[in-house]
Amino acid sequence: MRKRRTTQKTPLTRPRKSGAPKNRRRLEQRRRLVALGMDESAVEKLTSREILTLLKHPVKVAKAHGAQS
């Protein structure tokens, strides 16, 4: 007997990432770096990989760039 879709219960296709959520995440990450004290123009020049690396160590970023809070 053949297995039916109702018994498999697994998705046939994997959902793909769309551009809008990715852009929203990147914008939020940039805003977090600015909140930690980095200059906005310096953050704009960073690549997305560099931004993620800096966000792994927020205390170091705040000390190096002097947080305003």
mmCIF file of the N, C-alpha and C atoms, coordinates in Angstrom:
data_MODEL
# 
_entry.id   MODEL 
# 
loop_
_atom_site.group_PDB 
_atom_site.id 
_atom_site.type_symbol 
_atom_site.label_atom_id 
_atom_site.label_alt_id 
_atom_site.label_comp_id 
_atom_site.label_asym_id 
_atom_site.label_entity_id 
_atom_site.label_seq_id 
_atom_site.pdbx_PDB_ins_code 
_atom_site.Cartn_x 
_atom_site.Cartn_y 
_atom_site.Cartn_z 
_atom_site.occupancy 
_atom_site.B_iso_or_equiv 
_atom_site.pdbx_formal_charge 
_atom_site.auth_seq_id 
_atom_site.auth_comp_id 
_atom_site.auth_asym_id 
_atom_site.auth_atom_id 
_atom_site.pdbx_PDB_model_num 
ATOM 1   N N  . MET A 1 1  ? 0.816  -1.181 0.000  1.00 0.00 ? 1  MET A N  1 
ATOM 2   C CA . MET A 1 1  ? 0.000  0.000  0.000  1.00 0.00 ? 1  MET A CA 1 
ATOM 3   C C  . MET A 1 1  ? 0.870  1.259  0.000  1.00 0.00 ? 1  MET A C  1 
ATOM 4   N N  . ARG A 1 2  ? 0.338  2.244  -0.594 1.00 0.00 ? 2  ARG A N  1 
ATOM 5   C CA . ARG A 1 2  ? 1.066  3.495  -0.727 1.00 0.00 ? 2  ARG A CA 1 
ATOM 6   C C  . ARG A 1 2  ? 0.856  4.379  0.505  1.00 0.00 ? 2  ARG A C  1 
ATOM 7   N N  . LYS A 1 3  ? 1.931  5.089  0.917  1.00 0.00 ? 3  LYS A N  1 
ATOM 8   C CA . LYS A 1 3  ? 1.800  6.032  2.027  1.00 0.00 ? 3  LYS A CA 1 
ATOM 9   C C  . LYS A 1 3  ? 1.199  7.329  1.509  1.00 0.00 ? 3  LYS A C  1 
ATOM 10  N N  . ARG A 1 4  ? 0.253  7.823  2.236  1.00 0.00 ? 4  ARG A N  1 
ATOM 11  C CA . ARG A 1 4  ? -0.404 9.063  1.850  1.00 0.00 ? 4  ARG A CA 1 
ATOM 12  C C  . ARG A 1 4  ? 0.232  10.251 2.559  1.00 0.00 ? 4  ARG A C  1 
ATOM 13  N N  . ARG A 1 5  ? -0.048 11.419 2.023  1.00 0.00 ? 5  ARG A N  1 
ATOM 14  C CA . ARG A 1 5  ? 0.500  12.657 2.579  1.00 0.00 ? 5  ARG A CA 1 
ATOM 15  C C  . ARG A 1 5  ? 0.086  12.841 4.038  1.00 0.00 ? 5  ARG A C  1 
ATOM 16  N N  . THR A 1 6  ? -1.120 12.436 4.383  1.00 0.00 ? 6  THR A N  1 
ATOM 17  C CA . THR A 1 6  ? -1.595 12.630 5.747  1.00 0.00 ? 6  THR A CA 1 
ATOM 18  C C  . THR A 1 6  ? -0.823 11.777 6.749  1.00 0.00 ? 6  THR A C  1 
ATOM 19  N N  . THR A 1 7  ? -0.244 10.692 6.319  1.00 0.00 ? 7  THR A N  1 
ATOM 20  C CA . THR A 1 7  ? 0.509  9.852  7.245  1.00 0.00 ? 7  THR A CA 1 
ATOM 21  C C  . THR A 1 7  ? 1.984  10.233 7.313  1.00 0.00 ? 7  THR A C  1 
ATOM 22  N N  . GLN A 1 8  ? 2.476  10.924 6.303  1.00 0.00 ? 8  GLN A N  1 
ATOM 23  C CA . GLN A 1 8  ? 3.892  11.302 6.314  1.00 0.00 ? 8  GLN A CA 1 
ATOM 24  C C  . GLN A 1 8  ? 4.155  12.484 7.249  1.00 0.00 ? 8  GLN A C  1 
ATOM 25  N N  . LYS A 1 9  ? 3.307  13.490 7.181  1.00 0.00 ? 9  LYS A N  1 
ATOM 26  C CA . LYS A 1 9  ? 3.393  14.660 8.047  1.00 0.00 ? 9  LYS A CA 1 
ATOM 27  C C  . LYS A 1 9  ? 4.737  15.391 7.965  1.00 0.00 ? 9  LYS A C  1 
ATOM 28  N N  . THR A 1 10 ? 5.375  15.367 6.831  1.00 0.00 ? 10 THR A N  1 
ATOM 29  C CA . THR A 1 10 ? 6.607  16.132 6.657  1.00 0.00 ? 10 THR A CA 1 
ATOM 30  C C  . THR A 1 10 ? 6.387  17.149 5.544  1.00 0.00 ? 10 THR A C  1 
ATOM 31  N N  . PRO A 1 11 ? 6.999  18.300 5.655  1.00 0.00 ? 11 PRO A N  1 
ATOM 32  C CA . PRO A 1 11 ? 6.811  19.297 4.605  1.00 0.00 ? 11 PRO A CA 1 
ATOM 33  C C  . PRO A 1 11 ? 7.462  18.866 3.292  1.00 0.00 ? 11 PRO A C  1 
ATOM 34  N N  . LEU A 1 12 ? 6.777  19.137 2.204  1.00 0.00 ? 12 LEU A N  1 
ATOM 35  C CA . LEU A 1 12 ? 7.312  18.741 0.907  1.00 0.00 ? 12 LEU A CA 1 
ATOM 36  C C  . LEU A 1 12 ? 8.397  19.699 0.442  1.00 0.00 ? 12 LEU A C  1 
ATOM 37  N N  . THR A 1 13 ? 8.234  20.976 0.740  1.00 0.00 ? 13 THR A N  1 
ATOM 38  C CA . THR A 1 13 ? 9.244  21.952 0.355  1.00 0.00 ? 13 THR A CA 1 
ATOM 39  C C  . THR A 1 13 ? 9.661  22.746 1.572  1.00 0.00 ? 13 THR A C  1 
ATOM 40  N N  . ARG A 1 14 ? 10.909 23.104 1.600  1.00 0.00 ? 14 ARG A N  1 
ATOM 41  C CA . ARG A 1 14 ? 11.432 23.878 2.714  1.00 0.00 ? 14 ARG A CA 1 
ATOM 42  C C  . ARG A 1 14 ? 11.203 25.358 2.430  1.00 0.00 ? 14 ARG A C  1 
ATOM 43  N N  . PRO A 1 15 ? 10.707 26.106 3.401  1.00 0.00 ? 15 PRO A N  1 
ATOM 44  C CA . PRO A 1 15 ? 10.481 27.529 3.146  1.00 0.00 ? 15 PRO A CA 1 
ATOM 45  C C  . PRO A 1 15 ? 11.806 28.256 2.923  1.00 0.00 ? 15 PRO A C  1 
ATOM 46  N N  . ARG A 1 16 ? 11.842 29.152 1.975  1.00 0.00 ? 16 ARG A N  1 
ATOM 47  C CA . ARG A 1 16 ? 13.063 29.879 1.650  1.00 0.00 ? 16 ARG A CA 1 
ATOM 48  C C  . ARG A 1 16 ? 13.072 31.225 2.348  1.00 0.00 ? 16 ARG A C  1 
ATOM 49  N N  . LYS A 1 17 ? 14.260 31.696 2.658  1.00 0.00 ? 17 LYS A N  1 
ATOM 50  C CA . LYS A 1 17 ? 14.384 33.020 3.263  1.00 0.00 ? 17 LYS A CA 1 
ATOM 51  C C  . LYS A 1 17 ? 14.056 34.066 2.215  1.00 0.00 ? 17 LYS A C  1 
ATOM 52  N N  . SER A 1 18 ? 13.318 35.055 2.611  1.00 0.00 ? 18 SER A N  1 
ATOM 53  C CA . SER A 1 18 ? 13.023 36.139 1.683  1.00 0.00 ? 18 SER A CA 1 
ATOM 54  C C  . SER A 1 18 ? 13.895 37.341 2.031  1.00 0.00 ? 18 SER A C  1 
ATOM 55  N N  . GLY A 1 19 ? 13.951 38.296 1.150  1.00 0.00 ? 19 GLY A N  1 
ATOM 56  C CA . GLY A 1 19 ? 14.835 39.429 1.319  1.00 0.00 ? 19 GLY A CA 1 
ATOM 57  C C  . GLY A 1 19 ? 14.434 40.375 2.430  1.00 0.00 ? 19 GLY A C  1 
ATOM 58  N N  . ALA A 1 20 ? 13.136 40.578 2.634  1.00 0.00 ? 20 ALA A N  1 
ATOM 59  C CA . ALA A 1 20 ? 12.676 41.558 3.614  1.00 0.00 ? 20 ALA A CA 1 
ATOM 60  C C  . ALA A 1 20 ? 13.092 41.209 5.049  1.00 0.00 ? 20 ALA A C  1 
ATOM 61  N N  . PRO A 1 21 ? 12.898 39.981 5.527  1.00 0.00 ? 21 PRO A N  1 
ATOM 62  C CA . PRO A 1 21 ? 13.336 39.673 6.895  1.00 0.00 ? 21 PRO A CA 1 
ATOM 63  C C  . PRO A 1 21 ? 14.852 39.768 7.058  1.00 0.00 ? 21 PRO A C  1 
ATOM 64  N N  . LYS A 1 22 ? 15.583 39.410 6.023  1.00 0.00 ? 22 LYS A N  1 
ATOM 65  C CA . LYS A 1 22 ? 17.035 39.500 6.091  1.00 0.00 ? 22 LYS A CA 1 
ATOM 66  C C  . LYS A 1 22 ? 17.471 40.955 6.224  1.00 0.00 ? 22 LYS A C  1 
ATOM 67  N N  . ASN A 1 23 ? 16.871 41.842 5.424  1.00 0.00 ? 23 ASN A N  1 
ATOM 68  C CA . ASN A 1 23 ? 17.202 43.264 5.501  1.00 0.00 ? 23 ASN A CA 1 
ATOM 69  C C  . ASN A 1 23 ? 16.819 43.849 6.856  1.00 0.00 ? 23 ASN A C  1 
ATOM 70  N N  . ARG A 1 24 ? 15.692 43.393 7.398  1.00 0.00 ? 24 ARG A N  1 
ATOM 71  C CA . ARG A 1 24 ? 15.260 43.867 8.707  1.00 0.00 ? 24 ARG A CA 1 
ATOM 72  C C  . ARG A 1 24 ? 16.251 43.460 9.788  1.00 0.00 ? 24 ARG A C  1 
ATOM 73  N N  . ARG A 1 25 ? 16.754 42.214 9.730  1.00 0.00 ? 25 ARG A N  1 
ATOM 74  C CA . ARG A 1 25 ? 17.749 41.748 10.702 1.00 0.00 ? 25 ARG A CA 1 
ATOM 75  C C  . ARG A 1 25 ? 19.032 42.555 10.602 1.00 0.00 ? 25 ARG A C  1 
ATOM 76  N N  . ARG A 1 26 ? 19.485 42.807 9.380  1.00 0.00 ? 26 ARG A N  1 
ATOM 77  C CA . ARG A 1 26 ? 20.723 43.573 9.199  1.00 0.00 ? 26 ARG A CA 1 
ATOM 78  C C  . ARG A 1 26 ? 20.577 45.000 9.708  1.00 0.00 ? 26 ARG A C  1 
ATOM 79  N N  . LEU A 1 27 ? 19.426 45.603 9.472  1.00 0.00 ? 27 LEU A N  1 
ATOM 80  C CA . LEU A 1 27 ? 19.187 46.961 9.957  1.00 0.00 ? 27 LEU A CA 1 
ATOM 81  C C  . LEU A 1 27 ? 19.188 46.991 11.478 1.00 0.00 ? 27 LEU A C  1 
ATOM 82  N N  . GLU A 1 28 ? 18.565 45.998 12.096 1.00 0.00 ? 28 GLU A N  1 
ATOM 83  C CA . GLU A 1 28 ? 18.533 45.932 13.553 1.00 0.00 ? 28 GLU A CA 1 
ATOM 84  C C  . GLU A 1 28 ? 19.936 45.726 14.123 1.00 0.00 ? 28 GLU A C  1 
ATOM 85  N N  . GLN A 1 29 ? 20.749 44.917 13.465 1.00 0.00 ? 29 GLN A N  1 
ATOM 86  C CA . GLN A 1 29 ? 22.115 44.691 13.932 1.00 0.00 ? 29 GLN A CA 1 
ATOM 87  C C  . GLN A 1 29 ? 22.941 45.964 13.834 1.00 0.00 ? 29 GLN A C  1 
ATOM 88  N N  . ARG A 1 30 ? 22.754 46.722 12.759 1.00 0.00 ? 30 ARG A N  1 
ATOM 89  C CA . ARG A 1 30 ? 23.463 48.003 12.629 1.00 0.00 ? 30 ARG A CA 1 
ATOM 90  C C  . ARG A 1 30 ? 23.040 48.960 13.744 1.00 0.00 ? 30 ARG A C  1 
ATOM 91  N N  . ARG A 1 31 ? 21.754 48.999 14.042 1.00 0.00 ? 31 ARG A N  1 
ATOM 92  C CA . ARG A 1 31 ? 21.262 49.875 15.092 1.00 0.00 ? 31 ARG A CA 1 
ATOM 93  C C  . ARG A 1 31 ? 21.829 49.485 16.454 1.00 0.00 ? 31 ARG A C  1 
ATOM 94  N N  . ARG A 1 32 ? 22.005 48.180 16.684 1.00 0.00 ? 32 ARG A N  1 
ATOM 95  C CA . ARG A 1 32 ? 22.589 47.736 17.946 1.00 0.00 ? 32 ARG A CA 1 
ATOM 96  C C  . ARG A 1 32 ? 24.031 48.200 18.083 1.00 0.00 ? 32 ARG A C  1 
ATOM 97  N N  . LEU A 1 33 ? 24.792 48.162 16.987 1.00 0.00 ? 33 LEU A N  1 
ATOM 98  C CA . LEU A 1 33 ? 26.178 48.636 17.048 1.00 0.00 ? 33 LEU A CA 1 
ATOM 99  C C  . LEU A 1 33 ? 26.232 50.135 17.317 1.00 0.00 ? 33 LEU A C  1 
ATOM 100 N N  . VAL A 1 34 ? 25.333 50.903 16.713 1.00 0.00 ? 34 VAL A N  1 
ATOM 101 C CA . VAL A 1 34 ? 25.290 52.336 16.958 1.00 0.00 ? 34 VAL A CA 1 
ATOM 102 C C  . VAL A 1 34 ? 24.920 52.595 18.420 1.00 0.00 ? 34 VAL A C  1 
ATOM 103 N N  . ALA A 1 35 ? 24.019 51.804 18.974 1.00 0.00 ? 35 ALA A N  1 
ATOM 104 C CA . ALA A 1 35 ? 23.635 51.948 20.374 1.00 0.00 ? 35 ALA A CA 1 
ATOM 105 C C  . ALA A 1 35 ? 24.789 51.611 21.311 1.00 0.00 ? 35 ALA A C  1 
ATOM 106 N N  . LEU A 1 36 ? 25.695 50.745 20.863 1.00 0.00 ? 36 LEU A N  1 
ATOM 107 C CA . LEU A 1 36 ? 26.864 50.409 21.683 1.00 0.00 ? 36 LEU A CA 1 
ATOM 108 C C  . LEU A 1 36 ? 27.931 51.496 21.644 1.00 0.00 ? 36 LEU A C  1 
ATOM 109 N N  . GLY A 1 37 ? 27.763 52.481 20.776 1.00 0.00 ? 37 GLY A N  1 
ATOM 110 C CA . GLY A 1 37 ? 28.687 53.600 20.762 1.00 0.00 ? 37 GLY A CA 1 
ATOM 111 C C  . GLY A 1 37 ? 29.479 53.768 19.486 1.00 0.00 ? 37 GLY A C  1 
ATOM 112 N N  . MET A 1 38 ? 29.305 52.899 18.521 1.00 0.00 ? 38 MET A N  1 
ATOM 113 C CA . MET A 1 38 ? 30.041 53.036 17.269 1.00 0.00 ? 38 MET A CA 1 
ATOM 114 C C  . MET A 1 38 ? 29.474 54.181 16.434 1.00 0.00 ? 38 MET A C  1 
ATOM 115 N N  . ASP A 1 39 ? 30.334 54.787 15.644 1.00 0.00 ? 39 ASP A N  1 
ATOM 116 C CA . ASP A 1 39 ? 29.915 55.868 14.762 1.00 0.00 ? 39 ASP A CA 1 
ATOM 117 C C  . ASP A 1 39 ? 29.077 55.297 13.619 1.00 0.00 ? 39 ASP A C  1 
ATOM 118 N N  . GLU A 1 40 ? 28.019 55.998 13.251 1.00 0.00 ? 40 GLU A N  1 
ATOM 119 C CA . GLU A 1 40 ? 27.095 55.500 12.226 1.00 0.00 ? 40 GLU A CA 1 
ATOM 120 C C  . GLU A 1 40 ? 27.779 55.339 10.866 1.00 0.00 ? 40 GLU A C  1 
ATOM 121 N N  . SER A 1 41 ? 28.669 56.256 10.534 1.00 0.00 ? 41 SER A N  1 
ATOM 122 C CA . SER A 1 41 ? 29.370 56.155 9.247  1.00 0.00 ? 41 SER A CA 1 
ATOM 123 C C  . SER A 1 41 ? 30.325 54.966 9.230  1.00 0.00 ? 41 SER A C  1 
ATOM 124 N N  . ALA A 1 42 ? 30.903 54.638 10.384 1.00 0.00 ? 42 ALA A N  1 
ATOM 125 C CA . ALA A 1 42 ? 31.803 53.479 10.463 1.00 0.00 ? 42 ALA A CA 1 
ATOM 126 C C  . ALA A 1 42 ? 31.016 52.182 10.329 1.00 0.00 ? 42 ALA A C  1 
ATOM 127 N N  . VAL A 1 43 ? 29.819 52.151 10.891 1.00 0.00 ? 43 VAL A N  1 
ATOM 128 C CA . VAL A 1 43 ? 28.989 50.945 10.812 1.00 0.00 ? 43 VAL A CA 1 
ATOM 129 C C  . VAL A 1 43 ? 28.542 50.696 9.374  1.00 0.00 ? 43 VAL A C  1 
ATOM 130 N N  . GLU A 1 44 ? 28.266 51.761 8.620  1.00 0.00 ? 44 GLU A N  1 
ATOM 131 C CA . GLU A 1 44 ? 27.817 51.607 7.236  1.00 0.00 ? 44 GLU A CA 1 
ATOM 132 C C  . GLU A 1 44 ? 28.887 50.968 6.358  1.00 0.00 ? 44 GLU A C  1 
ATOM 133 N N  . LYS A 1 45 ? 30.153 51.166 6.701  1.00 0.00 ? 45 LYS A N  1 
ATOM 134 C CA . LYS A 1 45 ? 31.247 50.633 5.898  1.00 0.00 ? 45 LYS A CA 1 
ATOM 135 C C  . LYS A 1 45 ? 31.543 49.162 6.190  1.00 0.00 ? 45 LYS A C  1 
ATOM 136 N N  . LEU A 1 46 ? 30.997 48.635 7.280  1.00 0.00 ? 46 LEU A N  1 
ATOM 137 C CA . LEU A 1 46 ? 31.251 47.244 7.660  1.00 0.00 ? 46 LEU A CA 1 
ATOM 138 C C  . LEU A 1 46 ? 30.450 46.276 6.797  1.00 0.00 ? 46 LEU A C  1 
ATOM 139 N N  . THR A 1 47 ? 31.020 45.092 6.591  1.00 0.00 ? 47 THR A N  1 
ATOM 140 C CA . THR A 1 47 ? 30.280 44.026 5.909  1.00 0.00 ? 47 THR A CA 1 
ATOM 141 C C  . THR A 1 47 ? 29.366 43.344 6.925  1.00 0.00 ? 47 THR A C  1 
ATOM 142 N N  . SER A 1 48 ? 28.435 42.551 6.432  1.00 0.00 ? 48 SER A N  1 
ATOM 143 C CA . SER A 1 48 ? 27.509 41.873 7.340  1.00 0.00 ? 48 SER A CA 1 
ATOM 144 C C  . SER A 1 48 ? 28.240 40.879 8.232  1.00 0.00 ? 48 SER A C  1 
ATOM 145 N N  . ARG A 1 49 ? 29.282 40.245 7.722  1.00 0.00 ? 49 ARG A N  1 
ATOM 146 C CA . ARG A 1 49 ? 30.059 39.299 8.530  1.00 0.00 ? 49 ARG A CA 1 
ATOM 147 C C  . ARG A 1 49 ? 30.809 40.031 9.645  1.00 0.00 ? 49 ARG A C  1 
ATOM 148 N N  . GLU A 1 50 ? 31.366 41.203 9.354  1.00 0.00 ? 50 GLU A N  1 
ATOM 149 C CA . GLU A 1 50 ? 32.063 41.986 10.375 1.00 0.00 ? 50 GLU A CA 1 
ATOM 150 C C  . GLU A 1 50 ? 31.093 42.459 11.456 1.00 0.00 ? 50 GLU A C  1 
ATOM 151 N N  . ILE A 1 51 ? 29.884 42.823 11.054 1.00 0.00 ? 51 ILE A N  1 
ATOM 152 C CA . ILE A 1 51 ? 28.876 43.254 12.015 1.00 0.00 ? 51 ILE A CA 1 
ATOM 153 C C  . ILE A 1 51 ? 28.538 42.117 12.969 1.00 0.00 ? 51 ILE A C  1 
ATOM 154 N N  . LEU A 1 52 ? 28.355 40.913 12.433 1.00 0.00 ? 52 LEU A N  1 
ATOM 155 C CA . LEU A 1 52 ? 28.036 39.767 13.282 1.00 0.00 ? 52 LEU A CA 1 
ATOM 156 C C  . LEU A 1 52 ? 29.179 39.448 14.236 1.00 0.00 ? 52 LEU A C  1 
ATOM 157 N N  . THR A 1 53 ? 30.407 39.578 13.765 1.00 0.00 ? 53 THR A N  1 
ATOM 158 C CA . THR A 1 53 ? 31.563 39.309 14.610 1.00 0.00 ? 53 THR A CA 1 
ATOM 159 C C  . THR A 1 53 ? 31.640 40.313 15.760 1.00 0.00 ? 53 THR A C  1 
ATOM 160 N N  . LEU A 1 54 ? 31.388 41.582 15.465 1.00 0.00 ? 54 LEU A N  1 
ATOM 161 C CA . LEU A 1 54 ? 31.410 42.600 16.518 1.00 0.00 ? 54 LEU A CA 1 
ATOM 162 C C  . LEU A 1 54 ? 30.291 42.395 17.534 1.00 0.00 ? 54 LEU A C  1 
ATOM 163 N N  . LEU A 1 55 ? 29.138 41.949 17.078 1.00 0.00 ? 55 LEU A N  1 
ATOM 164 C CA . LEU A 1 55 ? 28.009 41.761 17.989 1.00 0.00 ? 55 LEU A CA 1 
ATOM 165 C C  . LEU A 1 55 ? 28.188 40.554 18.908 1.00 0.00 ? 55 LEU A C  1 
ATOM 166 N N  . LYS A 1 56 ? 29.143 39.697 18.602 1.00 0.00 ? 56 LYS A N  1 
ATOM 167 C CA . LYS A 1 56 ? 29.413 38.563 19.496 1.00 0.00 ? 56 LYS A CA 1 
ATOM 168 C C  . LYS A 1 56 ? 30.046 39.024 20.798 1.00 0.00 ? 56 LYS A C  1 
ATOM 169 N N  . HIS A 1 57 ? 30.703 40.196 20.781 1.00 0.00 ? 57 HIS A N  1 
ATOM 170 C CA . HIS A 1 57 ? 31.391 40.721 21.955 1.00 0.00 ? 57 HIS A CA 1 
ATOM 171 C C  . HIS A 1 57 ? 30.965 42.165 22.205 1.00 0.00 ? 57 HIS A C  1 
ATOM 172 N N  . PRO A 1 58 ? 29.738 42.378 22.668 1.00 0.00 ? 58 PRO A N  1 
ATOM 173 C CA . PRO A 1 58 ? 29.234 43.745 22.819 1.00 0.00 ? 58 PRO A CA 1 
ATOM 174 C C  . PRO A 1 58 ? 29.978 44.558 23.881 1.00 0.00 ? 58 PRO A C  1 
ATOM 175 N N  . VAL A 1 59 ? 30.502 43.910 24.918 1.00 0.00 ? 59 VAL A N  1 
ATOM 176 C CA . VAL A 1 59 ? 31.209 44.642 25.966 1.00 0.00 ? 59 VAL A CA 1 
ATOM 177 C C  . VAL A 1 59 ? 32.492 45.244 25.407 1.00 0.00 ? 59 VAL A C  1 
ATOM 178 N N  . LYS A 1 60 ? 33.211 44.475 24.593 1.00 0.00 ? 60 LYS A N  1 
ATOM 179 C CA . LYS A 1 60 ? 34.438 44.972 23.985 1.00 0.00 ? 60 LYS A CA 1 
ATOM 180 C C  . LYS A 1 60 ? 34.158 46.138 23.061 1.00 0.00 ? 60 LYS A C  1 
ATOM 181 N N  . VAL A 1 61 ? 33.073 46.055 22.298 1.00 0.00 ? 61 VAL A N  1 
ATOM 182 C CA . VAL A 1 61 ? 32.711 47.132 21.371 1.00 0.00 ? 61 VAL A CA 1 
ATOM 183 C C  . VAL A 1 61 ? 32.369 48.394 22.153 1.00 0.00 ? 61 VAL A C  1 
ATOM 184 N N  . ALA A 1 62 ? 31.616 48.242 23.239 1.00 0.00 ? 62 ALA A N  1 
ATOM 185 C CA . ALA A 1 62 ? 31.232 49.400 24.044 1.00 0.00 ? 62 ALA A CA 1 
ATOM 186 C C  . ALA A 1 62 ? 32.452 50.050 24.682 1.00 0.00 ? 62 ALA A C  1 
ATOM 187 N N  . LYS A 1 63 ? 33.394 49.248 25.151 1.00 0.00 ? 63 LYS A N  1 
ATOM 188 C CA . LYS A 1 63 ? 34.610 49.812 25.749 1.00 0.00 ? 63 LYS A CA 1 
ATOM 189 C C  . LYS A 1 63 ? 35.470 50.505 24.703 1.00 0.00 ? 63 LYS A C  1 
ATOM 190 N N  . ALA A 1 64 ? 35.594 49.910 23.533 1.00 0.00 ? 64 ALA A N  1 
ATOM 191 C CA . ALA A 1 64 ? 36.455 50.471 22.506 1.00 0.00 ? 64 ALA A CA 1 
ATOM 192 C C  . ALA A 1 64 ? 35.898 51.757 21.915 1.00 0.00 ? 64 ALA A C  1 
ATOM 193 N N  . HIS A 1 65 ? 34.582 51.875 21.861 1.00 0.00 ? 65 HIS A N  1 
ATOM 194 C CA . HIS A 1 65 ? 33.981 53.030 21.196 1.00 0.00 ? 65 HIS A CA 1 
ATOM 195 C C  . HIS A 1 65 ? 33.276 53.979 22.156 1.00 0.00 ? 65 HIS A C  1 
ATOM 196 N N  . GLY A 1 66 ? 33.319 53.700 23.445 1.00 0.00 ? 66 GLY A N  1 
ATOM 197 C CA . GLY A 1 66 ? 32.749 54.602 24.422 1.00 0.00 ? 66 GLY A CA 1 
ATOM 198 C C  . GLY A 1 66 ? 31.252 54.749 24.334 1.00 0.00 ? 66 GLY A C  1 
ATOM 199 N N  . ALA A 1 67 ? 30.527 53.882 24.988 1.00 0.00 ? 67 ALA A N  1 
ATOM 200 C CA . ALA A 1 67 ? 29.059 53.948 24.948 1.00 0.00 ? 67 ALA A CA 1 
ATOM 201 C C  . ALA A 1 67 ? 28.567 55.227 25.614 1.00 0.00 ? 67 ALA A C  1 
ATOM 202 N N  . GLN A 1 68 ? 27.481 55.765 25.086 1.00 0.00 ? 68 GLN A N  1 
ATOM 203 C CA . GLN A 1 68 ? 26.942 57.012 25.619 1.00 0.00 ? 68 GLN A CA 1 
ATOM 204 C C  . GLN A 1 68 ? 26.011 56.792 26.798 1.00 0.00 ? 68 GLN A C  1 
ATOM 205 N N  . SER A 1 69 ? 25.647 55.562 27.096 1.00 0.00 ? 69 SER A N  1 
ATOM 206 C CA . SER A 1 69 ? 24.677 55.332 28.163 1.00 0.00 ? 69 SER A CA 1 
ATOM 207 C C  . SER A 1 69 ? 25.300 55.209 29.523 1.00 0.00 ? 69 SER A C  1 
# 
